[in-house]
């Protein structure tokens, strides 16, 4: 039985806990409370205070077709980036786990994308995929309709998805490689002696043994895709063309800070919070059943 650490004086324990309490209050409870206040009130003209309007802000949000389009785009973005980033991270981790030549160098290179700040990565990809100056410029000259993210909304959304997936594949790679290296080497060597190929070992042994890590990354990736996409969208497309890349988090920013509709933006943030909670509940309720912890 483990011995619990105790403090002889109550104020000493609270002193250690106080910094964390201040951080949680400042960056979670205070903003959440302010968002709830703005979501159920309406700011009067010329700064005359706030008027209680109940659910009117939510009715106005749900009546907006542009908001429903933003929800659909956000869901597509979340699932597409999760599949691409986790799939590429798993493949890279399986390759590095084999202990090939220059393994350490490859591990360093694969982690670097996650260390790049999102706006910097977005700026680089915006130049790379620009039809007038990037690597697609030669193709765009002969086939202008083949790739033009400045005018084609589907191309712009694909560009944003690829940039986000490239950045967060490094995070998935770190977790997958750590999980693979935790598997006893004797298990892998025994399966190799039995004649199992590399793909067979990955499918029947390695991937089933790292299902807790896979489940963790699914939850984290889907949750983060709703929050961390703002910097990439803002720099690469500014929500365009024709709002084709306007995701939920970017629409909250656009309506609140550019449209000055603070009450509507606050209502959208509450809806976004409930969507993330519902997705997380669904994952723990149904996907976790396929996870093997032992």
N, C-alpha and C positions, 0 to 999 in steps of 0.2 A: 504493500500500500504506500502510495507516494505521500510525502509530508508536504502539507500546504504552507506556503509562505505567509506569515502574518506580520502586522505592524503593531508595535506596542502602543502607539498613539494614533487615534483616528485621523487627526489633521495631517499626519505625515503621509498616510495612504492617499488621502484626498489631494494632497499636493502633487503626488505623482500622476494622479488621474486627471487633474485639472487641465493640462494642455490638450489632452485628447477631447475632453468635454467641450472646451472652447472651440476646437476645430470642427467638431460635429455640429455644434450649435450655429457657428458662423457660416459654414458652407453647406449645411443641409436643412436644419430646422428653421432657421431664419428665412432663407430663400423660399422654402416650401410654404411657410406661413404667409409670406408676402404674396406668393403666387395664388394661394387660396383666397386671400383678401381681394386681389385684383380680379380674379376670375368671377367672383360673385358681385362685383360692384362695377360702376361706370364712372369714369372721371368726368366731372362737370366742366363746362367751358371756362377758360381763363383761370384754371387752377382753383376752382371753387370747392374742392373737396371731392369726395366720392359718394355716389348714390347707390343704395342697395337695389340690385336688379334681379337677384335670384339666378335662375337658369337661363336667362335671356342670352347671355354671351355664348353658352353652349349650344343653344338653339340656332344662333346665327352661324356658329362654326360648322355645325352639322348640315346646315342648309347650303353651305358653300361647296359647289362641285370641285373647285380647285383644291379644297382641303382633302376631299376624298381621293382625288388624283395623287396628292402628295402622300397619302397613306399607302396607296397601291405601289407607288414608286419606292417608298421606303421599305416595304416588305420585299419587293423584288431585289432591291439593293442589299438588304440584310441577308437574304438566303443565298444570293449569288456570291457575295463577297465571302460569306462563311464557307461555302463549298469550295471556292477557288483557293482561298488562303489556307484552309485546313488541308485540302488535297495536295497542294504544292508543298506545304510544310511537312506533311507526312512522307511524301516521296523523297524529299531532300534528307529528312531524318533517317529514313531507311537506308539511303545510299551512304550516309556518313557512318551509320552504325556498323557497316560491314568492315570498317577498318582499312579502307583503301589508301593508296598512296596520297600524300598531301591532305590527309583528313583534317588536320588541325587548321590548315589554311582555308579549306572549304567551310569549316564551321564558322570561322571568323567572317568570311564573306557573306554567308547566308544570314548572319545576325545583323549585319550593318543596316539593311533597309529599315528595320524597326527603330534604329537610333536616329534616323532622319526625321526632322520635324515635319509634320503634315503639310504646312504651307510651302515649305521648301521642296518637298517631293511633288506637290501639286504644280508648282511653278516649273520644275524640270519636265514633268510629263506634259504640261501644257505646250512647252516648246517642242518636245519630241514629236507629239502628235499633231502639231499645227500643220494644216494642209498647205500653207504658203511657205514654210521654212523648215519644217521638221523632216523626218525620214520618209513621210508620206507625200512630200511635195512633188517628187518625180512622178508618183502614181497619179496624184491629183491633177497634174498638168495634162496627162493623156486621158484620164478617166475622172472628171471632176465630181461625179456622183458617187464614186466608190467610197471616198472617205472625206467627210466635211462636217466635223463636230460643231463648227460655228453656225451651221444652218440646219443640220439634221439632229433632231432630239435623241433618236436612238443611238446615233454615233457618240453624242456627248455623254449619254448615260453609260454606255459601254466604256468610254474613256475614264470616267470617274470610278466605275467599278474596278477596272484593271489597276488603276493607281492605288486605290485603297487596298486591294488584295495583295499587290506587290509589297506594300509597306507592312501589313500585318501577317504576311506569310513568315516573316522572321520571328515573330512572337510564337506562332504555332510551332515553328521548327525547334525553338528552345525547349518547349514543354515536351514535344514528341521525342526529341533526342534524349532528354533526361529520363523519360519513361522507358524508352527502349533499352537504355544502358542499365536500368534497374532490373531488367530480366536476367536471371542467372544464365551465364554463358554455357553452363553444362546442358541446359535445355536446348539451346540453339545447336550446340555441337552434336548432341544426341540425334536430333532430327536430321542434321546434315549427314551423319553416318548412316542413317536409315534410308538415305537416298532422296530426301525431300529437296526440291529445288528452292531457289531464292524466293520465287513468288509463292510457292506452297508454304514455306516457313512464315512468310509475312501474313498470308491469309489465314492460316490455321493456328498459328502460335503467337506471333508478335502482336498483331492487331487485336485479337481477343483479350490478351493480357493487359493491354493499355486502354481498355474501354473506359475506366474512370477518368483518364486524362482526356480522352475524346469527348466524353460527356461534359467535363469541365470547360473545355475549349468551345464547345457548341454554345453553352450558356453565355460564356464571356464574349464570344465573337458576335452573337446576335445582339446582345445587350449593347456592346460598344459601337456596333454599326449604326445604331439609332442616335448615338451621342457624338461620336468622334468624327463624323463625316462632314461637319460644318467647315472646318479649315480647308479641306480639299475642294469642296463644292464652291466655296466663296472665291478661292483663287483661280480655279480652273475654268469655271463656267458662269459664276455669279448667278446660278439658278437657271440660266438659259440653256439653249435658245427656246424662247416661248415657254418658259417655266418647265422645260422637259427634265431638268435635273433638280427641281425644287423639292428637296426632301422635307420631312416634317420638321427637323431641327432647324433647317435653313428658313423655312416658312415662318417659324416662330420668331426668328431674328428679324426677318424682312418685315413682317407685319408689326412687330413691336418697336423696332428701332428706326425703321425707315417709314413705315406707314403710321407710326405713333399710335397704334391701336393696342395699348398696353393690356386692356381687359381681354380683348380677343386673343392676344398672344399668351396671356396667362391661362386662359381656358384651354388653348391648344397644348400648353405644357402639361396641364393636369391630365388631358386625354392621352398624351404621349406616355406619361408615367403609368397610367392604367394599362395601356397596351403592352408596355414592357413587363409589367407585373403579370399580365395574363399569359404572355409568351413564356415567361420563366416558370409559372405554375404548370403550364402544359408540358414543358420539358421535364420537370421533376415528376409530374404525374404519370407520364406515358413513356418517355425516352429512358428514364432511369431504370425502368424494369429490365432493360437489356444490358445493364451494366453489371459486370462481375467484379466484386471487390476482393475476392479471394480465389 
